[in-house]
Amino acid sequence: MKRALLSVSDKTGIVEFAKGLREAGYELVSTGGTKKTLAENGIEAIGIEEITKFPEIMDGRVKTLHPNVHGGLLAKRNDDAHLSQLAEHHIQPIDLVCVNLYPFQHTISKPEVTPDEAIENIDIGGPTMLRSAAKNHEFVTVIVDPSDYDIILAQLSENGEVSGQKKRQLAAKVFRHTAAYDAVISEYMTQLAEEENPESVTLTYNLKQSLRYGENPHQRASFYQKPLGSVFSVAFATQLHGKELSYNNINDADAALLIVRDFEQPAAVAVKHMNPCGVGVGETLAEAFRKAYAADSTSIFGGIIALNREVDLETSMLLKDIFLEIIIAPSYTKDALEVLTAKKNIRLLTVDFDGELKKENKTTSIQGGLLIQDLDTAGFDQATLSIPTKREPSEEEWAALKLGWKVVKHVKSNAIVVSGEQMTYGIGAGQMNRVGAANIALAQAGGKATGAALASDAFFPMDDTVEAAAKAGITAIIQPGGSVRDEDSIKKADEYGIAMVFTGVRHFKH
């Protein structure tokens, strides 16, 4: 009689699976809670202590770590020496292993979890059995996912055995599963130990969505979700309506969310190709959107809109007449949903704006490697503000400077933002020199640049940007400072009566 070992934390489907194995002629061996569940459902199973000839000890910490278990898992059935040793030590082979692990991830997701509780939920015996069985998958069927139960029972019913190809697929899934399990543990322990630059990093993500293609139709792509990642994210968003998200949609939506998160008053952010094309704030969401739209009514076409308040009927009526790829908001009123869902393809997403924005690293893949850094969350509270010019900003100019500084952080470098108190007027992104970015932003702003503020993500290497700003009518500038030629820019600002603010914080974004 073939033997199956069942030991699961997640009891989903285990009773039906066990019955199916019994019908297929398997003898069942089980542990603790799993054995109890089977017994309560009238399914007979041998206790693990009957196999090991040793009781479970240390509150179940030690129960399956025994030669009678792992010998039965690792013996090669086509090796006479292995079979002889099984017989010599009275070890019966184990032909199928069904194990899932202590819920470590669920445990550490609890707000009040203690390190002791988390560590107690690190499974040792389970991964060891899974790895043993997966290594010997030529002879042992190993199952870690309840969704595979029906497939296994179907093959047993039809063929009397599990195919070699399926065994290999299941073994590969096991190694992915145990690697992911250990990755979550290693991340938690690294944070607990307060290590900043560990000698190695193992990242794990769960498949959320297979995408039709990547940035371009000839590129394959998938969307993965970080376990216990920030719920304030596209990865944890709920899609209420519209077509499936694309690779570019997801990137743009992520950029839009991070920008709108920086605003406390009602705000609307329009993003195109991961750069903001218009940002507006107001007393109401509708007012904020009108300003974001007016900032660049051309580029917003086919863009992504992020809003930080519930979408009401007035705002939905403004949105419905524009071709937009995505609208992201905390929620929508019933009337607003009725208006917007009349558009077949527009994607409507909700995100938990009250959810914690966890401290997550920014990872960027390069050929053959990975770059890791902190997210750029620096705001005015991290800035060391100083005013090197003769004139200080007025109250109105301060408001415009602050809005521009919030936005420029999210624009690809070299970046320049021209803004008023409640909206952007012009954005120059991703240029090879700073005055080039300024010329684009100032040209877009046009006459609105008169009396407006200009924000730069990095210092001015020479005074040409100040010169261009002054000629366009800019009256206030905010920039990090720190150039060896700062004095040239300060003198040029004083020459034109411009108020300049140094922040001491650079916002490069590549």
Beta strands, then each sheet from edge to edge (+ up, - down):
strand 1: 2-8
strand 2: 26-30
strand 3: 46-47
strand 4: 96-100
strand 5: 141-143
strand 6: 206-210
strand 7: 222-225
strand 8: 238-241
strand 9: 267-272
strand 10: 275-281
strand 11: 303-307
strand 12: 324-329
strand 13: 347-350
strand 14: 361-366
strand 15: 369-374
strand 16: 416-419
strand 17: 424-428
strand 18: 453-456
strand 19: 476-479
strand 20: 499-502
sheet 1: 3+ 2+ 1+ 4+ 5+
sheet 2: 6+ 7-
sheet 3: 8+ 13- 12- 11- 9+ 10-
sheet 4: 14+ 15-
sheet 5: 17+ 16- 18+ 19+ 20+
end
